[in-house]
């Protein structure tokens, strides 16, 4: 490598390193100080502690003889009906649904007042497991929870959803 290319390479590295570093800011005394670093745990899991969890039971009415996957989701009502935006969702496959009363858990539910919608997808057109919500047909089982209030980092337990 010739000297000119090497010098340009070093200048680029020094410039990039200078731009990526913390910029000093003035403290109360007028001296320049470095901005404090954030704790490593905030970078490792940015959502930890900023959402809550919900658990309870889904009652599947008329379970015998019906098969299908279960979708649980919370819709952002501020965007609905123009857009269907899910704030949290979970999915259970048919093999997990073995009785009329099915225990569920949703993690990372954003704080606020919500209702959980349950769709037991038992009739065509079937929803894909990758979907965040399942628009129900008139042949599917449908249910909704009472309003729940999720607090930041909190857990809401014993939520009951009846699906018929």
TIVO-2410 file (N, C-alpha, C; in nm, 3 decimals):
# residues 164
REC num residu      c1      c2      c3 atome chaine
REC   1      X   0.087  -0.117   0.000     N      A
REC   1      X   0.000   0.000   0.000    CA      A
REC   1      X   0.091   0.122   0.000     C      A
REC   2      X   0.064   0.218  -0.089     N      A
REC   2      X   0.150   0.336  -0.090    CA      A
REC   2      X   0.113   0.431   0.023     C      A
REC   3      X   0.196   0.528   0.047     N      A
REC   3      X   0.182   0.619   0.161    CA      A
REC   3      X   0.054   0.701   0.152     C      A
REC   4      X   0.018   0.751   0.033     N      A
REC   4      X  -0.102   0.833   0.018    CA      A
REC   4      X  -0.228   0.753   0.054     C      A
REC   5      X  -0.240   0.631   0.003     N      A
REC   5      X  -0.357   0.548   0.032    CA      A
REC   5      X  -0.363   0.515   0.181     C      A
REC   6      X  -0.247   0.487   0.240     N      A
REC   6      X  -0.242   0.456   0.382    CA      A
REC   6      X  -0.288   0.576   0.465     C      A
REC   7      X  -0.242   0.696   0.430     N      A
REC   7      X  -0.279   0.818   0.502    CA      A
REC   7      X  -0.429   0.844   0.492     C      A
REC   8      X  -0.485   0.825   0.372     N      A
REC   8      X  -0.630   0.844   0.354    CA      A
REC   8      X  -0.706   0.742   0.436     C      A
REC   9      X  -0.659   0.616   0.436     N      A
REC   9      X  -0.723   0.511   0.513    CA      A
REC   9      X  -0.724   0.544   0.662     C      A
REC  10      X  -0.611   0.593   0.715     N      A
REC  10      X  -0.601   0.630   0.857    CA      A
REC  10      X  -0.694   0.746   0.888     C      A
REC  11      X  -0.700   0.847   0.800     N      A
REC  11      X  -0.789   0.961   0.822    CA      A
REC  11      X  -0.936   0.918   0.826     C      A
REC  12      X  -0.975   0.826   0.739     N      A
REC  12      X  -1.113   0.777   0.737    CA      A
REC  12      X  -1.144   0.705   0.868     C      A
REC  13      X  -1.052   0.622   0.915     N      A
REC  13      X  -1.075   0.550   1.041    CA      A
REC  13      X  -1.085   0.647   1.157     C      A
REC  14      X  -0.996   0.745   1.164     N      A
REC  14      X  -0.998   0.842   1.273    CA      A
REC  14      X  -1.127   0.922   1.268     C      A
REC  15      X  -1.171   0.964   1.151     N      A
REC  15      X  -1.295   1.040   1.137    CA      A
REC  15      X  -1.415   0.957   1.180     C      A
REC  16      X  -1.419   0.830   1.134     N      A
REC  16      X  -1.531   0.743   1.170    CA      A
REC  16      X  -1.533   0.716   1.320     C      A
REC  17      X  -1.419   0.695   1.379     N      A
REC  17      X  -1.414   0.670   1.524    CA      A
REC  17      X  -1.458   0.794   1.601     C      A
REC  18      X  -1.418   0.911   1.554     N      A
REC  18      X  -1.458   1.035   1.620    CA      A
REC  18      X  -1.607   1.059   1.611     C      A
REC  19      X  -1.669   1.023   1.498     N      A
REC  19      X  -1.812   1.042   1.482    CA      A
REC  19      X  -1.892   0.942   1.565     C      A
REC  20      X  -1.837   0.824   1.586     N      A
REC  20      X  -1.909   0.720   1.659    CA      A
REC  20      X  -1.898   0.736   1.809     C      A
REC  21      X  -1.801   0.811   1.857     N      A
REC  21      X  -1.780   0.824   2.001    CA      A
REC  21      X  -1.881   0.917   2.066     C      A
REC  22      X  -1.884   0.917   2.200     N      A
REC  22      X  -1.972   1.007   2.274    CA      A
REC  22      X  -1.922   1.150   2.261     C      A
REC  23      X  -2.010   1.240   2.239     N      A
REC  23      X  -1.974   1.380   2.230    CA      A
REC  23      X  -1.975   1.441   2.369     C      A
REC  24      X  -1.872   1.516   2.403     N      A
REC  24      X  -1.871   1.577   2.536    CA      A
REC  24      X  -1.979   1.684   2.546     C      A
REC  25      X  -2.028   1.701   2.668     N      A
REC  25      X  -2.123   1.809   2.693    CA      A
REC  25      X  -2.075   1.886   2.815     C      A
REC  26      X  -2.116   2.009   2.826     N      A
REC  26      X  -2.072   2.091   2.937    CA      A
REC  26      X  -2.151   2.059   3.062     C      A
REC  27      X  -2.078   2.043   3.173     N      A
REC  27      X  -2.141   2.021   3.302    CA      A
REC  27      X  -2.174   2.155   3.366     C      A
REC  28      X  -2.221   2.151   3.488     N      A
REC  28      X  -2.260   2.273   3.559    CA      A
REC  28      X  -2.140   2.365   3.580     C      A
REC  29      X  -2.020   2.305   3.592     N      A
REC  29      X  -1.902   2.387   3.618    CA      A
REC  29      X  -1.844   2.449   3.492     C      A
REC  30      X  -1.900   2.415   3.375     N      A
REC  30      X  -1.849   2.469   3.250    CA      A
REC  30      X  -1.745   2.379   3.187     C      A
REC  31      X  -1.698   2.277   3.258     N      A
REC  31      X  -1.601   2.182   3.203    CA      A
REC  31      X  -1.675   2.081   3.118     C      A
REC  32      X  -1.605   2.031   3.017     N      A
REC  32      X  -1.664   1.931   2.931    CA      A
REC  32      X  -1.657   1.795   2.999     C      A
REC  33      X  -1.770   1.723   2.999     N      A
REC  33      X  -1.777   1.588   3.056    CA      A
REC  33      X  -1.844   1.496   2.956     C      A
REC  34      X  -1.815   1.367   2.967     N      A
REC  34      X  -1.879   1.271   2.878    CA      A
REC  34      X  -2.020   1.240   2.928     C      A
REC  35      X  -2.112   1.218   2.834     N      A
REC  35      X  -2.248   1.180   2.871    CA      A
REC  35      X  -2.244   1.043   2.937     C      A
REC  36      X  -2.325   1.019   3.040     N      A
REC  36      X  -2.323   0.889   3.107    CA      A
REC  36      X  -2.371   0.778   3.014     C      A
REC  37      X  -2.314   0.660   3.030     N      A
REC  37      X  -2.355   0.545   2.951    CA      A
REC  37      X  -2.481   0.485   3.010     C      A
REC  38      X  -2.564   0.427   2.924     N      A
REC  38      X  -2.684   0.358   2.972    CA      A
REC  38      X  -2.644   0.221   3.024     C      A
REC  39      X  -2.718   0.167   3.120     N      A
REC  39      X  -2.687   0.033   3.169    CA      A
REC  39      X  -2.698  -0.070   3.057     C      A
REC  40      X  -2.614  -0.172   3.062     N      A
REC  40      X  -2.612  -0.274   2.957    CA      A
REC  40      X  -2.746  -0.346   2.946     C      A
REC  41      X  -2.820  -0.361   3.054     N      A
REC  41      X  -2.946  -0.434   3.050    CA      A
REC  41      X  -3.049  -0.364   2.962     C      A
REC  42      X  -3.044  -0.234   2.949     N      A
REC  42      X  -3.138  -0.163   2.861    CA      A
REC  42      X  -3.115  -0.198   2.716     C      A
REC  43      X  -2.989  -0.222   2.679     N      A
REC  43      X  -2.958  -0.258   2.541    CA      A
REC  43      X  -2.989  -0.405   2.515     C      A
REC  44      X  -2.971  -0.490   2.617     N      A
REC  44      X  -2.991  -0.633   2.599    CA      A
REC  44      X  -3.138  -0.666   2.577     C      A
REC  45      X  -3.227  -0.597   2.643     N      A
REC  45      X  -3.370  -0.623   2.630    CA      A
REC  45      X  -3.446  -0.492   2.640     C      A
REC  46      X  -3.464  -0.422   2.527     N      A
REC  46      X  -3.525  -0.290   2.532    CA      A
REC  46      X  -3.669  -0.288   2.578     C      A
REC  47      X  -3.742  -0.401   2.573     N      A
REC  47      X  -3.883  -0.400   2.613    CA      A
REC  47      X  -3.905  -0.450   2.754     C      A
REC  48      X  -3.802  -0.507   2.817     N      A
REC  48      X  -3.820  -0.561   2.952    CA      A
REC  48      X  -3.865  -0.450   3.046     C      A
REC  49      X  -3.971  -0.477   3.120     N      A
REC  49      X  -4.022  -0.380   3.216    CA      A
REC  49      X  -4.111  -0.273   3.155     C      A
REC  50      X  -4.120  -0.267   3.023     N      A
REC  50      X  -4.203  -0.165   2.958    CA      A
REC  50      X  -4.338  -0.220   2.917     C      A
REC  51      X  -4.362  -0.347   2.943     N      A
REC  51      X  -4.489  -0.408   2.910    CA      A
REC  51      X  -4.529  -0.501   3.024     C      A
REC  52      X  -4.649  -0.553   3.016     N      A
REC  52      X  -4.698  -0.642   3.120    CA      A
REC  52      X  -4.735  -0.777   3.062     C      A
REC  53      X  -4.792  -0.861   3.145     N      A
REC  53      X  -4.836  -0.992   3.099    CA      A
REC  53      X  -4.981  -1.015   3.142     C      A
REC  54      X  -5.048  -1.103   3.069     N      A
REC  54      X  -5.187  -1.137   3.097    CA      A
REC  54      X  -5.200  -1.288   3.092     C      A
REC  55      X  -5.271  -1.345   3.189     N      A
REC  55      X  -5.295  -1.490   3.188    CA      A
REC  55      X  -5.436  -1.517   3.235     C      A
REC  56      X  -5.484  -1.633   3.200     N      A
REC  56      X  -5.620  -1.671   3.240    CA      A
REC  56      X  -5.664  -1.798   3.173     C      A
REC  57      X  -5.795  -1.808   3.149     N      A
REC  57      X  -5.854  -1.928   3.091    CA      A
REC  57      X  -5.945  -1.891   2.976     C      A
REC  58      X  -5.935  -1.968   2.868     N      A
REC  58      X  -6.029  -1.958   2.756    CA      A
REC  58      X  -6.123  -2.077   2.766     C      A
REC  59      X  -6.253  -2.049   2.775     N      A
REC  59      X  -6.353  -2.155   2.777    CA      A
REC  59      X  -6.400  -2.180   2.635     C      A
REC  60      X  -6.371  -2.299   2.584     N      A
REC  60      X  -6.408  -2.335   2.448    CA      A
REC  60      X  -6.541  -2.409   2.451     C      A
REC  61      X  -6.650  -2.339   2.425     N      A
REC  61      X  -6.783  -2.400   2.426    CA      A
REC  61      X  -6.801  -2.493   2.308     C      A
REC  62      X  -6.861  -2.609   2.332     N      A
REC  62      X  -6.884  -2.704   2.224    CA      A
REC  62      X  -6.755  -2.762   2.171     C      A
REC  63      X  -6.661  -2.794   2.261     N      A
REC  63      X  -6.528  -2.840   2.220    CA      A
REC  63      X  -6.530  -2.971   2.143     C      A
REC  64      X  -6.608  -3.069   2.189     N      A
REC  64      X  -6.603  -3.201   2.126    CA      A
REC  64      X  -6.649  -3.193   1.980     C      A
REC  65      X  -6.569  -3.253   1.896     N      A
REC  65      X  -6.601  -3.256   1.754    CA      A
REC  65      X  -6.558  -3.134   1.676     C      A
REC  66      X  -6.504  -3.033   1.743     N      A
REC  66      X  -6.456  -2.913   1.672    CA      A
REC  66      X  -6.304  -2.909   1.678     C      A
REC  67      X  -6.245  -2.872   1.569     N      A
REC  67      X  -6.099  -2.865   1.562    CA      A
REC  67      X  -6.060  -2.731   1.500     C      A
REC  68      X  -5.947  -2.681   1.539     N      A
REC  68      X  -5.896  -2.557   1.482    CA      A
REC  68      X  -5.797  -2.492   1.575     C      A
REC  69      X  -5.724  -2.397   1.524     N      A
REC  69      X  -5.623  -2.323   1.601    CA      A
REC  69      X  -5.687  -2.205   1.672     C      A
REC  70      X  -5.623  -2.162   1.781     N      A
REC  70      X  -5.677  -2.053   1.862    CA      A
REC  70      X  -5.586  -1.931   1.852     C      A
REC  71      X  -5.643  -1.818   1.815     N      A
REC  71      X  -5.572  -1.692   1.806    CA      A
REC  71      X  -5.621  -1.601   1.919     C      A
REC  72      X  -5.529  -1.543   1.994     N      A
REC  72      X  -5.561  -1.443   2.095    CA      A
REC  72      X  -5.485  -1.316   2.059     C      A
REC  73      X  -5.555  -1.204   2.057     N      A
REC  73      X  -5.487  -1.080   2.021    CA      A
REC  73      X  -5.557  -0.959   2.081     C      A
REC  74      X  -5.481  -0.850   2.087     N      A
REC  74      X  -5.533  -0.721   2.134    CA      A
REC  74      X  -5.519  -0.624   2.018     C      A
REC  75      X  -5.629  -0.562   1.982     N      A
REC  75      X  -5.630  -0.467   1.870    CA      A
REC  75      X  -5.619  -0.325   1.924     C      A
REC  76      X  -5.540  -0.244   1.854     N      A
REC  76      X  -5.529  -0.102   1.887    CA      A
REC  76      X  -5.655  -0.032   1.838     C      A
REC  77      X  -5.743   0.004   1.929     N      A
REC  77      X  -5.871   0.064   1.891    CA      A
REC  77      X  -5.858   0.205   1.838     C      A
REC  78      X  -5.745   0.271   1.860     N      A
REC  78      X  -5.727   0.406   1.806    CA      A
REC  78      X  -5.707   0.404   1.655     C      A
REC  79      X  -5.662   0.292   1.599     N      A
REC  79      X  -5.642   0.280   1.454    CA      A
REC  79      X  -5.758   0.210   1.385     C      A
REC  80      X  -5.839   0.140   1.461     N      A
REC  80      X  -5.949   0.060   1.407    CA      A
REC  80      X  -6.069   0.149   1.376     C      A
REC  81      X  -6.146   0.134   1.274     N      A
REC  81      X  -6.152   0.028   1.175    CA      A
REC  81      X  -6.071   0.055   1.048     C      A
REC  82      X  -6.006   0.172   1.038     N      A
REC  82      X  -5.928   0.201   0.918    CA      A
REC  82      X  -5.817   0.098   0.897     C      A
REC  83      X  -5.748   0.065   1.006     N      A
REC  83      X  -5.640  -0.035   1.001    CA      A
REC  83      X  -5.658  -0.128   1.119     C      A
REC  84      X  -5.619  -0.253   1.099     N      A
REC  84      X  -5.618  -0.348   1.211    CA      A
REC  84      X  -5.474  -0.362   1.257     C      A
REC  85      X  -5.444  -0.303   1.370     N      A
REC  85      X  -5.310  -0.308   1.428    CA      A
REC  85      X  -5.317  -0.388   1.556     C      A
REC  86      X  -5.237  -0.492   1.565     N      A
REC  86      X  -5.236  -0.572   1.688    CA      A
REC  86      X  -5.127  -0.521   1.780     C      A
REC  87      X  -5.163  -0.504   1.906     N      A
REC  87      X  -5.067  -0.460   2.007    CA      A
REC  87      X  -4.994  -0.578   2.069     C      A
REC  88      X  -5.062  -0.692   2.077     N      A
REC  88      X  -5.003  -0.815   2.130    CA      A
REC  88      X  -5.085  -0.932   2.075     C      A
REC  89      X  -5.020  -1.045   2.057     N      A
REC  89      X  -5.093  -1.162   2.009    CA      A
REC  89      X  -5.020  -1.289   2.050     C      A
REC  90      X  -5.096  -1.396   2.051     N      A
REC  90      X  -5.039  -1.529   2.073    CA      A
REC  90      X  -5.125  -1.629   1.997     C      A
REC  91      X  -5.070  -1.748   1.977     N      A
REC  91      X  -5.132  -1.846   1.890    CA      A
REC  91      X  -5.114  -1.984   1.952     C      A
REC  92      X  -5.219  -2.066   1.950     N      A
REC  92      X  -5.212  -2.203   2.002    CA      A
REC  92      X  -5.263  -2.297   1.893     C      A
REC  93      X  -5.189  -2.403   1.865     N      A
REC  93      X  -5.229  -2.500   1.764    CA      A
REC  93      X  -5.329  -2.598   1.823     C      A
REC  94      X  -5.405  -2.662   1.736     N      A
REC  94      X  -5.511  -2.755   1.774    CA      A
REC  94      X  -5.462  -2.859   1.874     C      A
REC  95      X  -5.343  -2.912   1.857     N      A
REC  95      X  -5.295  -3.018   1.946    CA      A
REC  95      X  -5.275  -2.970   2.090     C      A
REC  96      X  -5.266  -2.839   2.112     N      A
REC  96      X  -5.254  -2.785   2.247    CA      A
REC  96      X  -5.390  -2.769   2.314     C      A
REC  97      X  -5.497  -2.770   2.237     N      A
REC  97      X  -5.632  -2.750   2.289    CA      A
REC  97      X  -5.693  -2.888   2.317     C      A
REC  98      X  -5.688  -2.930   2.440     N      A
REC  98      X  -5.731  -3.066   2.472    CA      A
REC  98      X  -5.856  -3.072   2.560     C      A
REC  99      X  -5.901  -2.960   2.614     N      A
REC  99      X  -6.020  -2.959   2.700    CA      A
REC  99      X  -6.103  -2.834   2.674     C      A
REC 100      X  -6.218  -2.828   2.739     N      A
REC 100      X  -6.306  -2.711   2.727    CA      A
REC 100      X  -6.246  -2.585   2.789     C      A
REC 101      X  -6.161  -2.601   2.890     N      A
REC 101      X  -6.098  -2.487   2.958    CA      A
REC 101      X  -5.948  -2.490   2.931     C      A
REC 102      X  -5.901  -2.389   2.860     N      A
REC 102      X  -5.763  -2.385   2.816    CA      A
REC 102      X  -5.691  -2.267   2.881     C      A
REC 103      X  -5.582  -2.295   2.953     N      A
REC 103      X  -5.504  -2.188   3.017    CA      A
REC 103      X  -5.420  -2.117   2.911     C      A
REC 104      X  -5.415  -1.983   2.918     N      A
REC 104      X  -5.336  -1.905   2.822    CA      A
REC 104      X  -5.249  -1.805   2.896     C      A
REC 105      X  -5.149  -1.755   2.822     N      A
REC 105      X  -5.064  -1.648   2.874    CA      A
REC 105      X  -5.018  -1.563   2.756     C      A
REC 106      X  -5.024  -1.432   2.774     N      A
REC 106      X  -4.973  -1.337   2.675    CA      A
REC 106      X  -4.865  -1.255   2.743     C      A
REC 107      X  -4.749  -1.249   2.679     N      A
REC 107      X  -4.641  -1.170   2.735    CA      A
REC 107      X  -4.622  -1.043   2.652     C      A
REC 108      X  -4.558  -0.948   2.710     N      A
REC 108      X  -4.530  -0.818   2.648    CA      A
REC 108      X  -4.654  -0.749   2.593     C      A
REC 109      X  -4.751  -0.734   2.680     N      A
REC 109      X  -4.873  -0.659   2.648    CA      A
REC 109      X  -4.847  -0.514   2.689     C      A
REC 110      X  -4.868  -0.418   2.599     N      A
REC 110      X  -4.840  -0.279   2.634    CA      A
REC 110      X  -4.934  -0.227   2.742     C      A
REC 111      X  -4.887  -0.133   2.821     N      A
REC 111      X  -4.973  -0.075   2.925    CA      A
REC 111      X  -5.097  -0.010   2.865     C      A
REC 112      X  -5.206  -0.013   2.942     N      A
REC 112      X  -5.329   0.052   2.898    CA      A
REC 112      X  -5.450  -0.036   2.922     C      A
REC 113      X  -5.566   0.017   2.882     N      A
REC 113      X  -5.692  -0.055   2.896    CA      A
REC 113      X  -5.719  -0.131   2.766     C      A
REC 114      X  -5.740  -0.262   2.776     N      A
REC 114      X  -5.754  -0.346   2.658    CA      A
REC 114      X  -5.864  -0.450   2.677     C      A
REC 115      X  -5.901  -0.512   2.566     N      A
REC 115      X  -5.983  -0.633   2.563    CA      A
REC 115      X  -5.908  -0.733   2.476     C      A
REC 116      X  -5.905  -0.858   2.521     N      A
REC 116      X  -5.842  -0.963   2.442    CA      A
REC 116      X  -5.950  -1.030   2.357     C      A
REC 117      X  -5.925  -1.040   2.229     N      A
REC 117      X  -6.016  -1.107   2.137    CA      A
REC 117      X  -5.963  -1.248   2.113     C      A
REC 118      X  -6.052  -1.346   2.117     N      A
REC 118      X  -6.016  -1.485   2.090    CA      A
REC 118      X  -6.093  -1.533   1.968     C      A
REC 119      X  -6.022  -1.594   1.875     N      A
REC 119      X  -6.085  -1.654   1.758    CA      A
REC 119      X  -6.039  -1.799   1.751     C      A
REC 120      X  -6.135  -1.889   1.762     N      A
REC 120      X  -6.109  -2.031   1.746    CA      A
REC 120      X  -6.139  -2.062   1.600     C      A
REC 121      X  -6.035  -2.073   1.521     N      A
REC 121      X  -6.043  -2.083   1.375    CA      A
REC 121      X  -6.080  -2.226   1.335     C      A
REC 122      X  -6.211  -2.254   1.331     N      A
REC 122      X  -6.259  -2.391   1.308    CA      A
REC 122      X  -6.316  -2.414   1.169     C      A
REC 123      X  -6.325  -2.311   1.086     N      A
REC 123      X  -6.387  -2.326   0.954    CA      A
REC 123      X  -6.310  -2.245   0.850     C      A
REC 124      X  -6.312  -2.290   0.724     N      A
REC 124      X  -6.244  -2.216   0.618    CA      A
REC 124      X  -6.309  -2.080   0.597     C      A
REC 125      X  -6.236  -1.981   0.552     N      A
REC 125      X  -6.093  -1.984   0.519    CA      A
REC 125      X  -6.008  -1.981   0.647     C      A
REC 126      X  -5.907  -2.069   0.653     N      A
REC 126      X  -5.824  -2.079   0.772    CA      A
REC 126      X  -5.714  -1.973   0.771     C      A
REC 127      X  -5.681  -1.925   0.889     N      A
REC 127      X  -5.574  -1.827   0.903    CA      A
REC 127      X  -5.440  -1.898   0.917     C      A
REC 128      X  -5.336  -1.832   0.874     N      A
REC 128      X  -5.200  -1.884   0.887    CA      A
REC 128      X  -5.148  -1.856   1.027     C      A
REC 129      X  -5.065  -1.944   1.078     N      A
REC 129      X  -5.007  -1.926   1.211    CA      A
REC 129      X  -4.921  -1.800   1.219     C      A
REC 130      X  -4.869  -1.755   1.107     N      A
REC 130      X  -4.782  -1.636   1.106    CA      A
REC 130      X  -4.860  -1.505   1.116     C      A
REC 131      X  -4.993  -1.509   1.104     N      A
REC 131      X  -5.074  -1.389   1.113    CA      A
REC 131      X  -5.083  -1.341   1.258     C      A
REC 132      X  -5.085  -1.209   1.278     N      A
REC 132      X  -5.096  -1.154   1.413    CA      A
REC 132      X  -5.239  -1.155   1.465     C      A
REC 133      X  -5.334  -1.166   1.375     N      A
REC 133      X  -5.475  -1.177   1.414    CA      A
REC 133      X  -5.546  -1.261   1.309     C      A
REC 134      X  -5.663  -1.309   1.344     N      A
REC 134      X  -5.740  -1.393   1.253    CA      A
REC 134      X  -5.879  -1.333   1.238     C      A
REC 135      X  -5.912  -1.278   1.122     N      A
REC 135      X  -6.048  -1.228   1.103    CA      A
REC 135      X  -6.146  -1.346   1.104     C      A
REC 136      X  -6.241  -1.343   1.192     N      A
REC 136      X  -6.332  -1.456   1.212    CA      A
REC 136      X  -6.439  -1.463   1.105     C      A
REC 137      X  -6.475  -1.585   1.070     N      A
REC 137      X  -6.592  -1.606   0.985    CA      A
REC 137      X  -6.711  -1.639   1.077     C      A
REC 138      X  -6.830  -1.645   1.021     N      A
REC 138      X  -6.949  -1.672   1.103    CA      A
REC 138      X  -6.950  -1.815   1.158     C      A
REC 139      X  -6.863  -1.904   1.109     N      A
REC 139      X  -6.858  -2.042   1.157    CA      A
REC 139      X  -6.751  -2.064   1.265     C      A
REC 140      X  -6.666  -1.965   1.287     N      A
REC 140      X  -6.559  -1.976   1.387    CA      A
REC 140      X  -6.613  -1.945   1.526     C      A
REC 141      X  -6.541  -1.992   1.626     N      A
REC 141      X  -6.573  -1.956   1.763    CA      A
REC 141      X  -6.511  -1.821   1.796     C      A
REC 142      X  -6.588  -1.734   1.859     N      A
REC 142      X  -6.541  -1.598   1.887    CA      A
REC 142      X  -6.572  -1.564   2.032     C      A
REC 143      X  -6.480  -1.492   2.095     N      A
REC 143      X  -6.501  -1.446   2.232    CA      A
REC 143      X  -6.414  -1.325   2.261     C      A
REC 144      X  -6.447  -1.257   2.370     N      A
REC 144      X  -6.371  -1.139   2.409    CA      A
REC 144      X  -6.371  -1.126   2.560     C      A
REC 145      X  -6.261  -1.079   2.614     N      A
REC 145      X  -6.251  -1.060   2.758    CA      A
REC 145      X  -6.322  -0.934   2.800     C      A
REC 146      X  -6.346  -0.922   2.929     N      A
REC 146      X  -6.390  -0.796   2.986    CA      A
REC 146      X  -6.272  -0.699   2.974     C      A
REC 147      X  -6.293  -0.569   2.986     N      A
REC 147      X  -6.180  -0.476   2.982    CA      A
REC 147      X  -6.079  -0.507   3.095     C      A
REC 148      X  -5.953  -0.504   3.060     N      A
REC 148      X  -5.846  -0.525   3.158    CA      A
REC 148      X  -5.753  -0.404   3.153     C      A
REC 149      X  -5.688  -0.376   3.264     N      A
REC 149      X  -5.591  -0.267   3.269    CA      A
REC 149      X  -5.454  -0.328   3.296     C      A
REC 150      X  -5.365  -0.311   3.201     N      A
REC 150      X  -5.229  -0.363   3.212    CA      A
REC 150      X  -5.138  -0.248   3.252     C      A
REC 151      X  -5.060  -0.270   3.356     N      A
REC 151      X  -4.965  -0.169   3.402    CA      A
REC 151      X  -4.825  -0.209   3.359     C      A
REC 152      X  -4.742  -0.110   3.343     N      A
REC 152      X  -4.603  -0.132   3.302    CA      A
REC 152      X  -4.534  -0.227   3.399     C      A
REC 153      X  -4.485  -0.340   3.349     N      A
REC 153      X  -4.417  -0.439   3.431    CA      A
REC 153      X  -4.509  -0.523   3.517     C      A
REC 154      X  -4.641  -0.503   3.507     N      A
REC 154      X  -4.736  -0.575   3.591    CA      A
REC 154      X  -4.790  -0.701   3.525     C      A
REC 155      X  -4.863  -0.778   3.604     N      A
REC 155      X  -4.925  -0.901   3.555    CA      A
REC 155      X  -5.074  -0.899   3.588     C      A
REC 156      X  -5.155  -0.924   3.488     N      A
REC 156      X  -5.300  -0.937   3.507    CA      A
REC 156      X  -5.330  -1.087   3.500     C      A
REC 157      X  -5.393  -1.139   3.605     N      A
REC 157      X  -5.419  -1.283   3.613    CA      A
REC 157      X  -5.569  -1.309   3.620     C      A
REC 158      X  -5.604  -1.434   3.596     N      A
REC 158      X  -5.742  -1.483   3.608    CA      A
REC 158      X  -5.839  -1.418   3.510     C      A
REC 159      X  -5.790  -1.385   3.391     N      A
REC 159      X  -5.878  -1.330   3.287    CA      A
REC 159      X  -5.956  -1.447   3.227     C      A
REC 160      X  -6.086  -1.429   3.207     N      A
REC 160      X  -6.171  -1.534   3.152    CA      A
REC 160      X  -6.228  -1.487   3.018     C      A
REC 161      X  -6.214  -1.577   2.919     N      A
REC 161      X  -6.271  -1.550   2.786    CA      A
REC 161      X  -6.355  -1.670   2.747     C      A
REC 162      X  -6.483  -1.648   2.716     N      A
REC 162      X  -6.572  -1.756   2.671    CA      A
REC 162      X  -6.583  -1.748   2.519     C      A
REC 163      X  -6.555  -1.861   2.455     N      A
REC 163      X  -6.560  -1.867   2.308    CA      A
REC 163      X  -6.671  -1.964   2.267     C      A
REC 164      X  -6.762  -1.916   2.183     N      A
REC 164      X  -6.872  -2.000   2.135    CA      A
REC 164      X  -6.885  -1.988   1.986     C      A
***
